């Protein structure tokens, strides 16, 4: 079974709708991240959480919110989706060392029409 | 602020040829350096990383990278390309400048010609 899972894998939604992307991990890691990938822009950090009670904004948090329901679960919400939020979204986890690697989920492809 | 530059959004090589993907970074202090690979329709996975010590780092699938502090570079190489190497490759840097958050390059798509 995959260490980091994301649901849904694909989603098409309309402008103005609320949508939630979910992430679960079995790595036992405290740290979890949400990234957005756009062609030619690499990955950009939306939110990150170092433990259940610690949530931090990344470089592009506007229009997004998150919830850390448990050590293993970290969800990303778009309160009112807009077309420029069409992108590939990745959840990732890591251990607590400064140079620890990230473990990525398979991604959610979101299209906002 | 830290930044990462990957030269070439697309690199095309013939099967069996040398692969060279370039990564340069800006940082005022020695950083941690990473290469990740993304195969089609998959998440990213770690190829290799440099933290301290030996500047030539070996990774999975025959890839290696060399940290050159004087050139602020961390180029990725593989002596002989295989069709299965076709993927997108991302260089990333973290360090004191970024509060140890990863700063990502824009990615280089590697195309392997038969």
Interface residues (C-beta under 8 A of the other chain):
Chain A: X4 X40 X41 X42 X43 X44 X45 X48 X58 X90 X92 X98 X99 X101 X102 X104 X105 X106 X107
Chain B: X4 X9 X32 X34 X36 X41 X42 X43 X44 X45 X46 X49 X51 X90 X92 X94 X100 X101 X102 X104 X105 X106 X107
